[in-house]
Amino acid sequence: MSRPRSSLLLGSAFVASSYWQARALDGPSNIGWAGDITQCIGFDVDSSLILQDCLEGAGVPWQWSATMDEIPGPLMFTGSDKTQVAKPKASTTAPPSANESAETASPRGTLDMVGEHIGKKAQKEQGSWAFGRRLAEGTNYCANGVTMKVEVCDGSDDQNGWSWSVRTLQISRAGKCLKVSSGMVLTWTICPTVPDRVSDNECLAEQNGRGTSDTTWVLMPVNQPHADVLDQLVFPLRTSGRYVVDATGLTLKLVGVNWVGAHLKPMVNFGLDILPVEELMKIIRHMGFNHVRISYALSMLHHPGQPMPKQSGPFPKIPPSPVEMMKMAKARGGDFPPLPNENSIEANPEWEGLSAMEVFDRTVKAATDEGLLVILNNHMSTAGWCCNNTDGSGIWYNEDYTDQDWFDALEFISKRFMDNPRVFAHDLRNEVRPDFRDSLSTYLVPFWGVETSLLEFLGYKIVDWRRGASQGAVAVWKGNPEMNVVVEGVWYASNLAYAQELPLGLDQDCLKSRLFYSLHEYTWYAQLYLIWQTVSNPFQWHQLISDLWKFSNDEDSEEHHVNPDSIPYEDMDYDRYYKTHMANGYDLLSENESPMWVSEFGSCRRYEPWYNNTMKFFKEMDVDWCWWLLDPEKMPPNWVAEGDPGQLDPFGVFDTAARNFKAVVGWKLQDLILAMAVPTDRPERVEVPPACEFEYEPNKLAADAETNNFDFLRMVDWSWWAALFAALVVLIVGAPIWITLGLLYYLYIKCCRLAVVTREPPNLAIIDEEEGESLIKPGGCCSSKCT
């Protein structure tokens, strides 16, 4: 079938479309304040509008519709026994039921207005109470914009005129905007101007729009199928076609966030010096995310040249004291590297004295205790910020950590969490990329399915990430056969074009059900995508030269975090964006081969062409994703030295202006909430993959097999003149004559299967709905044997 069209309209400044006014915001929503996302609009026992702590529950389910962005209406909710209202005080109402106790306190979504629990049974017996009287079942209650009180809706002018703008995220009425003043009081103020976009420098400043966080409001839907499913999952999780599923076939849309720190020099996730880990995990789930990608470095496990601490089983239950934990670490064969600075866990003092690995244990456990899923990720070899071509962690091994060290770490970490099924996947390696350090005699360049030293005379060696990933997957399953494995693409996780035709080297096909793939997506990936597009369409040199000319004239191309919009994605329309991405690996989705999890994407700008294209593409393809990143910082303050301000990261969901892990960048969270919506055509359940018992020895042999470069050559769709040119090149550079003859023979036997130079991605084939046949026929044929 032809590709579906979206209603997204690309305006010069603002995307006014049904996508941004999605059905995700049609219905009951909490109204969260961007200045502290744990605070939502509610009302107290006097019926006055207030900010309430809604972290433990859903808060007041205010009714919104997409039209309220343009057509003002009432701010209202409907009374029911599930409405979260203020618990009656003292003798103003009937006392709570005698059956109510701490044990009967209701679960998530039933916290009252003043922060006290109403037991589920007692709530059912009492009904809902507010400001001294029972709320009438089915009665609509409205906010009076003049008195700032909640009352029964009567259609009066004082109750009407409320609106919320999806562009500015401001709640307005009668020309003024709702503001949080000092003392957390709700007042009206003149609406501040919110620019359609921020300037380059403001990417590192307050991103809600030049100091407007006090008037920024995020609509957080009460109904969140992607998050509610967390409490329904039956483990273990597997993959079935393009979906992640539980043991009953229930499909799960992955919508998550990267939480970093453990792969950096502090070797601990950020924010633990500010908030208790349990509270931070509640905030992540409160915002709607259902999983967290937590990264680590090999140096968190052991120092270079030292053996890995041994363990006889999975991570044990947390012992009563740090001293006992250290004794256990020594008993396992050695100590883990210590936490570099214990100030980094100041808000979690019970962890004092633990190593970095043991803090990591508790960090992961806190996430899963909250019901979140966790995907582990080996981000770096030596702890540090990622990524560039000279950081020493581009390839999965270096002079400090061998490939065997990497295998041991994957096995060790996977085994450590084998008793925690919510730690359900292991992302083998972050952004495999070239290693161009000056200290190397030969530069290392990763590719998929190719390994050769033919270019060493030029100073380059091609190494096979497909083989490395196969070995890494086997190491993970050796440690925990139930763990799912995530394989990222080559060259900064930008390309998986050959993963479908040339899958991992494994002995058991059934292991496909615990494997899925990952790409990253940033605006500066234009260079990589366009290069891959040219490689997949040989001799389209005019386009490549045009693109490279733009790159060479971009003085700020290296400063992509500050100036990401000066590269050719600005000139890329959606059709070209779509084709380049499908050709680089997203056809795994369209052909129902594997889930595609975008483990990193992020921006500090809204409504730029790349941002618009990406959000549209994710919605259209129903992509699983994980935003980069949660944290407002790359490095916390006082790390380098006392008084050091640290380093901010403008891509964070949490606001760099506050840096308190509660204030959010409103537009980021709002757009991500929209992107969380589960498509109506996504099946609720699919077929459960058959059982598969991992067999170590045969898979180890298959994974260790030497790369056969002819497998790659047979798989590539060459044009006849591209194959001829390649044969001439290898002949000229002095390659063995058998390689040249092999290319020519390949050209002959494959000629009737050659693709046209400008081949379309697989999913763009137009299907005749009556006959069920493709209307796009292969071209480039050079033989009468062609069909």
C-alpha positions in Angstrom: 0.0 0.0 0.0 1.1 3.6 -0.5 2.5 5.4 2.5 -0.2 7.0 4.6 -0.3 10.8 4.7 -0.3 12.7 7.9 -2.2 15.9 8.6 0.9 17.6 9.9 1.3 21.0 8.2 4.8 22.5 8.2 4.4 26.1 8.8 7.3 28.6 9.0 7.1 29.0 12.7 4.3 26.9 14.2 2.9 23.5 13.3 -0.9 24.1 13.5 -2.2 20.6 12.9 -4.3 17.8 14.3 -1.1 16.1 15.4 -0.2 18.7 18.0 -3.9 18.9 19.1 -3.9 15.1 19.3 -6.6 12.9 20.7 -4.1 12.3 23.6 -5.3 15.7 25.0 -9.0 15.0 24.4 -10.4 13.9 27.7 -9.5 14.1 31.4 -6.0 15.6 32.1 -4.1 16.8 35.1 -2.7 20.3 34.6 0.9 20.3 35.7 3.0 23.4 36.3 6.3 23.4 34.4 8.0 25.1 37.3 7.5 22.0 39.4 5.8 19.1 37.5 4.8 17.4 40.7 2.3 20.3 41.3 -1.1 20.3 39.5 -4.1 22.5 39.6 -6.6 21.4 42.1 -8.8 22.9 44.8 -8.9 22.9 48.6 -11.7 22.4 51.2 -12.7 26.0 50.7 -13.1 25.3 47.0 -10.3 27.7 46.1 -8.1 26.8 43.1 -4.7 25.8 44.4 -1.6 23.9 43.4 -1.6 20.4 44.8 1.0 17.7 45.1 -0.1 15.2 42.4 3.0 13.0 42.3 1.3 10.1 44.0 -2.0 10.3 42.2 -3.8 11.5 39.1 -5.1 14.8 40.6 -8.2 16.5 39.3 -9.3 15.1 35.9 -10.0 18.4 34.2 -11.8 18.0 30.9 -10.2 19.4 27.8 -10.8 19.1 24.1 -8.5 19.9 21.2 -10.7 22.8 20.2 -9.9 24.7 23.5 -6.7 25.9 21.9 -8.8 28.2 19.6 -12.3 28.2 21.1 -12.4 29.2 24.9 -14.6 27.2 27.1 -15.1 26.2 30.8 -12.4 24.6 33.0 -14.4 21.7 34.4 -14.5 18.2 35.7 -17.3 15.7 36.3 -18.0 14.5 39.9 -17.7 10.8 40.5 -16.5 8.4 43.2 -13.1 8.5 41.5 -12.7 12.2 41.5 -9.8 13.3 43.6 -11.0 16.0 45.9 -10.1 17.5 49.2 -10.6 15.2 52.2 -13.1 16.8 54.6 -11.5 18.4 57.7 -12.5 17.8 61.3 -16.2 17.8 61.9 -17.3 19.7 58.8 -18.3 16.4 57.2 -18.9 12.8 58.0 -15.8 11.1 59.5 -13.9 8.5 57.4 -14.9 4.9 57.6 -13.7 2.9 60.5 -12.4 0.3 58.0 -9.9 2.8 56.6 -6.3 2.3 57.5 -2.8 2.7 56.1 -3.1 -0.7 54.5 -6.2 0.3 52.6 -4.7 3.5 51.2 -5.6 3.5 47.5 -3.1 2.9 44.7 -1.7 5.4 42.1 -4.3 7.9 41.0 -6.3 8.4 44.2 -4.4 11.1 46.2 -6.6 13.8 47.7 -6.2 17.5 47.3 -4.4 18.1 50.6 -2.0 15.3 50.1 -3.7 12.7 52.3 -4.8 9.2 51.2 -8.4 8.3 51.1 -8.7 4.5 51.4 -10.2 2.8 48.3 -12.9 1.1 50.4 -13.6 4.2 52.4 -13.8 6.3 49.2 -16.4 3.9 47.8 -18.5 4.0 51.0 -18.2 7.8 51.4 -18.4 8.9 47.9 -16.4 12.0 47.0 -16.3 15.0 49.4 -15.3 18.5 48.7 -15.5 21.8 50.6 -17.8 20.4 53.2 -20.3 18.5 51.1 -20.5 15.4 48.9 -19.8 15.8 45.2 -22.8 14.9 43.1 -22.2 11.9 40.9 -22.2 12.9 37.3 -22.5 16.7 38.1 -20.1 19.0 36.3 -18.0 21.4 38.3 -16.4 24.5 36.9 -13.6 26.9 37.9 -14.9 30.5 38.3 -12.2 32.7 36.7 -13.2 35.7 38.7 -13.5 34.2 42.2 -11.0 31.5 41.5 -13.3 29.0 43.2 -14.8 25.6 42.0 -18.6 25.5 41.8 -21.4 23.7 40.1 -21.3 24.6 36.4 -24.1 27.0 35.5 -22.9 28.4 32.1 -22.2 31.8 33.5 -19.7 34.1 31.9 -17.4 33.9 34.9 -17.1 30.2 34.3 -16.4 30.4 30.6 -13.6 31.9 28.5 -10.8 29.5 29.6 -8.3 28.4 26.9 -5.0 26.7 26.7 -2.5 27.2 23.9 -0.6 24.1 22.6 2.0 26.6 21.2 2.7 28.7 24.3 1.3 26.3 26.9 -0.4 29.2 28.6 -3.8 29.1 30.3 -5.6 32.3 29.5 -8.9 34.1 30.2 -10.0 37.6 29.5 -6.7 38.5 28.0 -4.6 37.4 31.0 -2.6 34.3 31.8 -2.7 32.0 34.8 0.5 32.4 36.8 2.1 30.9 39.9 3.2 33.7 42.1 5.4 33.7 45.2 4.0 31.4 47.9 2.7 29.1 45.1 -0.5 31.2 44.7 -2.5 31.2 41.5 -3.0 34.6 40.1 -3.7 36.4 36.8 -1.0 38.3 34.9 -0.4 40.0 31.6 0.5 37.2 29.2 4.2 37.2 28.5 5.4 36.8 24.9 6.6 33.4 24.0 8.8 33.3 20.9 8.1 30.6 18.3 11.7 29.5 18.6 14.7 30.4 20.8 17.9 31.9 19.6 21.2 29.9 19.6 22.3 31.2 22.9 18.9 30.6 24.6 19.3 26.9 24.0 21.4 27.0 27.1 19.0 29.2 29.0 15.4 28.9 30.3 13.6 27.1 27.4 10.0 27.7 28.3 10.3 31.0 26.5 12.4 33.9 28.1 11.4 33.5 31.7 7.8 32.3 31.3 8.0 29.0 33.3 5.6 30.6 35.9 2.9 30.7 33.2 3.7 27.4 31.5 1.2 24.5 31.9 1.5 20.9 30.7 -1.6 18.8 30.1 -1.0 15.3 31.4 -3.7 12.8 30.4 -5.2 10.7 33.1 -5.6 7.8 30.7 -2.1 6.6 29.7 -2.4 3.1 28.0 1.4 3.0 27.4 2.1 3.5 31.1 -0.9 1.7 32.5 0.2 -1.5 30.8 3.2 -1.7 33.1 1.0 -3.1 35.8 -0.5 -5.7 33.5 2.7 -7.2 32.0 3.4 -10.9 32.3 7.1 -11.6 32.0 9.4 -12.3 30.2 9.1 -9.8 27.5 9.9 -10.8 23.9 9.6 -9.5 20.4 7.0 -10.6 17.8 7.5 -9.1 14.4 7.8 -5.3 14.9 6.4 -5.3 18.4 7.7 -5.8 22.0 5.2 -8.2 23.7 4.7 -9.8 27.0 4.3 -13.5 27.6 0.6 -13.3 26.7 1.2 -11.4 23.4 0.2 -8.0 24.9 1.9 -5.3 22.8 4.0 -2.6 24.5 4.9 0.8 23.0 8.2 1.8 24.4 8.3 5.5 25.4 11.2 6.4 27.6 13.9 8.7 28.7 17.7 8.5 29.1 18.9 9.0 32.6 22.7 9.5 32.6 25.6 9.9 34.9 26.9 6.3 35.6 28.8 6.3 32.3 30.5 9.6 33.1 33.4 10.4 35.4 31.1 10.7 38.5 30.0 7.1 37.8 26.6 7.8 39.4 23.3 8.9 37.8 22.6 12.6 38.2 20.0 14.1 40.5 20.8 11.7 43.4 22.4 14.6 45.3 19.1 16.5 45.0 16.3 14.0 45.4 15.8 10.6 47.0 15.9 8.0 44.2 12.4 6.8 45.0 11.0 10.3 44.5 12.9 10.8 41.2 11.5 7.5 39.9 8.0 8.6 40.8 8.4 11.8 38.8 9.6 9.9 35.8 6.5 7.6 35.8 4.3 10.6 36.7 5.5 12.3 33.4 4.2 9.3 31.5 7.4 7.4 30.6 7.3 3.6 30.8 11.0 2.8 30.6 14.4 4.3 31.4 17.7 3.7 29.5 20.5 3.6 32.1 24.0 3.7 30.8 27.3 2.5 32.3 31.0 2.5 31.5 33.3 -0.6 31.7 35.4 1.4 34.2 32.5 1.3 36.6 33.1 -2.5 36.9 36.9 -2.7 37.1 40.0 -0.7 36.4 42.0 -1.4 33.2 44.1 -4.5 33.5 42.4 -5.7 36.6 40.1 -8.7 36.7 36.4 -8.4 36.9 35.0 -9.0 40.4 33.5 -12.4 40.3 29.9 -13.3 41.3 28.3 -16.6 41.8 24.8 -15.5 41.0 22.5 -12.5 40.5 22.6 -9.3 42.5 21.7 -10.3 46.1 19.1 -8.6 48.3 20.4 -5.3 49.7 22.2 -6.1 52.9 21.7 -4.1 56.1 24.9 -2.2 56.0 27.6 -0.9 53.5 30.2 -2.8 55.5 28.6 -6.2 54.8 28.3 -5.2 51.1 32.0 -4.5 50.9 32.7 -7.9 52.5 30.5 -9.5 49.8 32.3 -7.6 47.1 35.7 -8.9 48.3 34.3 -12.4 48.6 33.3 -12.2 44.9 37.0 -11.8 44.0 37.8 -8.1 44.3 36.4 -4.7 45.0 34.5 -2.5 42.5 36.0 0.9 41.8 34.8 3.3 44.5 32.4 6.1 44.0 34.6 9.1 43.0 32.6 11.7 45.1 30.1 10.7 47.7 28.5 14.2 47.5 26.9 12.9 44.3 24.5 10.8 46.4 23.9 13.4 49.2 20.1 13.0 49.0 20.5 9.2 49.5 22.7 9.0 52.6 21.9 5.3 53.2 24.2 4.6 50.3 27.3 6.1 51.9 30.3 3.8 51.6 29.1 1.9 48.6 31.0 1.4 45.4 29.8 2.9 42.0 28.6 -0.5 41.0 26.6 -1.0 44.2 25.0 2.4 43.8 24.1 1.4 40.2 22.4 -1.7 41.6 20.2 0.4 43.9 19.5 2.9 41.1 18.2 0.2 38.8 16.2 -1.4 41.6 14.5 1.9 42.5 13.3 2.3 38.9 11.8 -1.2 38.7 10.3 -0.9 42.2 8.3 2.0 40.8 7.1 -0.3 38.0 9.3 1.1 35.3 11.1 -1.0 32.8 14.9 -0.6 32.4 17.1 -1.0 29.4 20.8 -1.2 30.3 23.4 0.3 28.0 27.1 -0.1 27.7 27.9 3.5 26.8 31.6 3.8 27.1 34.8 1.8 27.9 36.5 4.5 30.0 34.0 6.8 31.8 33.4 10.0 30.0 31.1 12.0 27.7 30.2 10.4 24.4 30.8 10.8 21.5 33.5 11.6 19.0 36.0 9.8 16.8 38.9 10.3 19.2 37.4 9.4 22.6 38.7 5.8 22.5 35.3 4.2 22.9 34.2 4.2 19.3 35.0 0.5 18.9 33.9 -2.1 21.5 37.6 -2.7 22.4 40.7 -0.6 22.9 44.2 -0.8 24.5 42.7 -0.6 28.0 39.7 -2.9 27.7 39.9 -5.8 25.3 37.0 -7.4 23.5 37.0 -10.1 26.1 36.7 -7.5 28.8 33.6 -6.3 27.0 32.1 -9.8 26.7 32.8 -10.4 30.4 31.1 -7.1 31.4 28.0 -7.9 29.3 27.7 -11.3 30.9 28.4 -9.9 34.4 25.8 -7.1 34.2 23.2 -9.3 32.6 23.6 -12.0 35.2 23.5 -9.5 38.0 19.9 -8.5 37.2 18.6 -11.9 36.1 16.2 -12.0 39.0 14.6 -8.7 38.0 12.5 -9.3 34.9 11.8 -5.5 34.5 15.4 -5.1 33.6 14.4 -6.6 30.3 17.0 -5.6 27.7 20.7 -4.9 27.3 21.8 -2.3 24.7 25.1 -3.8 23.7 27.1 -0.7 22.8 26.4 3.0 22.3 27.0 4.6 18.9 29.7 2.3 17.4 31.9 4.7 15.4 35.4 5.1 13.9 38.4 5.3 16.1 40.6 8.0 14.6 43.0 8.6 17.5 46.5 9.8 16.5 48.0 7.1 18.8 46.7 4.4 16.5 48.9 3.1 13.7 45.8 2.1 11.8 42.5 3.8 12.1 39.5 1.5 12.8 36.3 1.9 10.8 33.2 -0.2 11.7 30.9 -1.5 9.1 28.1 -4.2 9.0 29.1 -7.5 7.6 32.5 -6.5 6.3 36.0 -6.9 7.8 39.1 -6.3 5.8 42.7 -5.1 6.0 42.9 -4.2 2.3 42.9 -0.5 3.1 45.7 -0.6 5.7 48.1 0.8 3.1 45.9 3.9 3.4 45.9 3.7 7.2 42.4 2.2 7.7 41.1 -1.1 8.8 37.4 -2.1 8.4 36.1 -4.0 11.4 32.8 -6.0 11.5 30.2 -4.7 14.0 27.9 -7.5 12.9 30.4 -10.1 14.2 31.1 -8.0 17.4 27.4 -7.7 18.1 26.8 -11.4 17.6 29.5 -12.2 20.1 28.1 -9.5 22.5 24.6 -11.0 22.3 25.9 -14.5 23.1 27.8 -13.0 26.1 24.5 -11.4 27.4 22.6 -14.6 27.0 25.3 -16.6 28.7 24.8 -14.4 31.7 21.0 -14.2 31.4 19.2 -16.3 28.7 16.0 -14.4 29.3 17.4 -11.0 28.6 16.6 -9.2 25.4 19.4 -7.8 23.3 19.5 -4.4 21.6 21.8 -3.9 18.6 22.5 -0.4 17.5 23.5 0.6 14.0 27.0 1.5 12.8 28.4 5.0 12.6 26.9 6.6 15.6 23.8 4.3 15.4 22.8 5.9 12.1 22.6 2.9 9.8 21.1 -0.6 9.9 20.5 -0.9 6.1 21.9 -4.4 5.9 20.7 -5.9 9.2 17.7 -7.5 7.6 19.5 -9.2 4.8 22.6 -10.0 6.9 21.3 -10.7 10.5 23.5 -11.6 13.5 25.5 -14.7 13.2 23.6 -17.0 15.5 22.9 -20.7 15.4 19.3 -20.6 16.6 16.8 -18.6 14.5 14.4 -18.6 17.4 16.6 -16.1 19.3 15.2 -13.5 17.0 12.4 -13.3 19.5 14.7 -11.7 22.1 16.5 -9.3 19.8 15.6 -5.9 18.5 17.4 -3.0 16.8 18.1 0.7 17.5 19.0 3.9 15.7 19.6 7.4 17.0 18.2 10.6 15.6 19.6 14.1 15.8 19.5 17.0 13.5 23.3 16.8 12.7 22.8 13.2 11.5 22.0 14.8 8.1 25.6 14.2 7.1 25.5 10.5 7.9 22.1 9.8 6.4 22.9 11.6 3.2 26.2 9.7 2.9 24.4 6.4 3.4 21.8 7.4 0.8 24.6 8.0 -1.7 26.3 4.7 -0.9 23.0 2.9 -1.4 22.5 4.7 -4.7 25.9 4.5 -6.4 27.1 7.3 -8.6 24.5 9.9 -7.5 27.6 12.1 -7.0 25.9 15.4 -7.9 23.7 15.1 -4.8 26.7 14.1 -2.6 28.8 17.0 -3.9 26.0 19.4 -3.3 25.5 18.2 0.3 29.2 18.2 1.1 29.5 21.7 -0.2 26.9 22.8 2.3 28.8 21.0 5.1 32.1 22.5 4.2 30.6 26.0 4.4 29.0 25.4 7.8 31.4 27.0 10.3 29.4 25.8 13.3 28.8 22.2 12.2 30.8 20.9 15.2 28.8 22.9 17.7 25.6 20.9 17.0 24.3 21.3 20.5 24.3 25.1 20.1 23.7 25.6 16.4 22.0 22.4 15.0 19.8 24.0 12.4 22.4 25.3 9.9 22.9 22.0 8.1 21.0 20.5 5.1 18.1 19.0 7.0 16.9 22.6 6.7 16.5 21.9 3.0 15.2 18.4 3.3 11.5 18.0 2.7 9.6 15.2 4.4 9.6 12.9 1.4 13.3 12.9 1.2 13.6 12.6 5.0 11.3 9.6 4.8 13.2 7.8 2.0 16.6 8.3 3.6 15.4 6.9 6.9 13.6 3.9 5.4 16.7 3.1 3.4 18.8 3.2 6.6 17.0 0.6 8.5 13.4 1.6 9.3 12.2 -0.9 6.8 12.6 -3.4 9.6 9.4 -1.9 10.9 7.5 -1.7 7.6 8.3 -5.3 6.8 7.4 -6.5 10.3 10.9 -7.9 10.9 11.8 -6.3 14.3 11.0 -3.5 16.6 12.9 -0.3 15.9 13.7 1.5 19.2 15.2 4.9 18.7 17.3 4.9 21.9 18.3 8.5 21.5 16.7 11.5 20.0 16.5 15.0 21.3 16.6 18.8 20.6 16.6 22.1 22.3 14.3 23.6 19.6 10.7 23.2 18.7 9.2 23.6 15.2 12.4 23.4 13.3 12.2 21.4 10.1 14.1 18.4 11.4 12.0 18.4 14.6 8.8 18.6 12.6 9.9 15.8 10.3 11.0 13.6 13.1 7.8 13.9 15.2 5.7 13.3 12.1 7.8 10.2 11.1 7.7 8.7 14.6 3.9 9.1 14.6 3.4 7.8 11.1 5.7 4.7 11.7 4.6 4.1 15.3 8.3 4.2 16.4 9.4 3.1 19.9 11.6 5.8 21.4 13.7 7.1 24.3 14.3 10.9 24.6 17.9 12.1 25.2 17.9 13.1 28.0 16.2 13.5 31.4 18.9 15.5 33.1 19.5 19.2 32.8 23.2 18.8 33.0 26.2 17.1 31.4 28.2 17.5 34.6 27.0 18.5 38.0 28.4 21.5 39.8 31.4 21.3 42.1 32.6 18.2 40.4 35.9 19.5 38.9 36.5 21.8 41.9 34.6 23.6 44.6 32.6 26.4 43.1 32.7 24.9 39.6 29.3 25.6 38.0 29.3 22.3 36.1 28.0 22.0 32.5 24.4 22.3 31.4 22.7 20.2 28.7 19.9 22.0 26.9 18.4 18.7 25.6 17.2 17.7 29.0 13.5 17.4 29.9 14.3 19.0 33.3 14.9 22.7 32.9 18.5 24.0 33.0 17.3 27.3 34.5 16.2 25.5 37.7 18.3 22.4 37.8 16.3 20.9 40.6 14.9 17.8 38.8 11.4 19.0 39.2 11.1 22.0 36.8 10.6 20.8 33.2 10.9 22.4 29.8 7.1 22.5 29.2 7.1 22.2 25.4 9.4 19.1 25.5 7.3 17.2 27.9 4.1 18.3 26.2 5.3 17.1 22.8 6.6 13.9 24.2 3.2 13.2 25.9 1.6 13.7 22.5 4.1 11.3 21.0 3.3 8.7 23.7 -0.2 8.2 22.3 -0.8 4.6 21.2 -2.2 4.5 17.7 -5.7 3.2 17.3 -4.6 0.7 14.7 -1.9 -0.9 16.8 -3.0 -4.4 17.7 -3.6 -5.0 21.5 -2.2 -8.5 21.2 -0.2 -10.4 18.6 1.1 -14.0 18.3 3.4 -15.1 21.1 6.8 -16.2 19.8 7.5 -19.9 20.4 9.6 -21.0 23.3 13.4 -20.9 22.7 16.0 -22.4 25.1 19.4 -20.7 24.5 22.2 -23.1 23.7 25.6 -21.5 24.4 28.1 -23.6 22.5 26.6 -23.6 19.0 25.7 -19.9 19.2 29.2 -19.1 20.4 30.7 -21.0 17.4 28.4 -19.2 15.0 29.1 -15.8 16.5 32.9 -16.3 16.4 32.9 -17.4 12.8 35.2 -15.2 10.6 33.5 -12.6 8.5 32.8 -13.7 5.0 32.9 -10.5 2.9 31.2 -12.2 0.0 28.1 -12.5 2.0 27.9 -8.8 2.0 28.7 -8.4 -1.7 26.0 -10.9 -2.6 23.5 -9.0 -0.5 24.2 -5.5 -1.9 22.0 -4.3 -4.8 24.7 -2.9 -7.2 24.0 -1.2 -10.5 26.0 -2.9 -13.2 28.3 0.0 -13.7 28.9 0.4 -9.9 30.0 -3.3 -9.8 32.3 -2.8 -12.8 33.8 0.3 -11.2 34.4 -1.5 -8.0 36.2 -4.3 -9.9 38.4 -1.7 -11.6 39.2 0.0 -8.3 40.3 -3.2 -6.5 42.4 -4.1 -9.6 44.1 -0.6 -9.6 44.9 -0.6 -5.9 46.6 -4.0 -6.2 44.0 -6.3 -4.7 44.3 -10.0 -5.5 43.0 -10.9 -8.9 40.5 -13.3 -7.4 38.7 -10.4 -5.8 38.4 -8.7 -9.2 37.2 -11.9 -10.9 34.8 -12.5 -8.0 33.2 -9.1 -8.5 32.9 -9.6 -12.2 31.4 -13.1 -11.7 29.0 -11.6 -9.2 28.0 -9.0 -11.7 27.1 -11.7 -14.2 25.2 -14.1 -12.1 23.3 -11.3 -10.3 22.5 -9.1 -13.2 18.8 -10.1 -13.4 18.3 -9.1 -9.8 20.0 -5.7 -10.0 18.0 -2.8 -8.7 17.6 0.4 -10.5 20.0 3.1 -9.4 17.3 5.2 -7.7 15.5 2.3 -6.0 12.6 3.0 -3.7 12.6 1.9 -0.1 10.7 -1.4 0.3 7.7 0.1 2.0 7.1 2.5 -0.9 6.0 -0.2 -3.2 2.5 0.5 -4.4 0.2 -2.5 -4.1 -2.7 -3.1 -6.4 -5.3 -3.7 -3.7 -7.5 -5.9 -6.0 -4.7 -8.1 -7.3 -2.4 -7.9 -4.3 0.7 -7.4 -6.5 3.4 -4.8 -6.5 3.0 -2.2 -9.3 6.7 -1.4 -9.0 8.8 -3.8 -11.0 12.6 -4.3 -10.7 14.8 -2.5 -13.2 18.4 -2.5 -14.2 18.1 -5.8 -16.0 20.9 -7.0 -18.3 19.8 -10.5 -19.2 16.9 -12.2 -21.0 16.6 -14.4 -17.9 15.1 -11.5 -16.0 11.5 -11.9 -14.9 
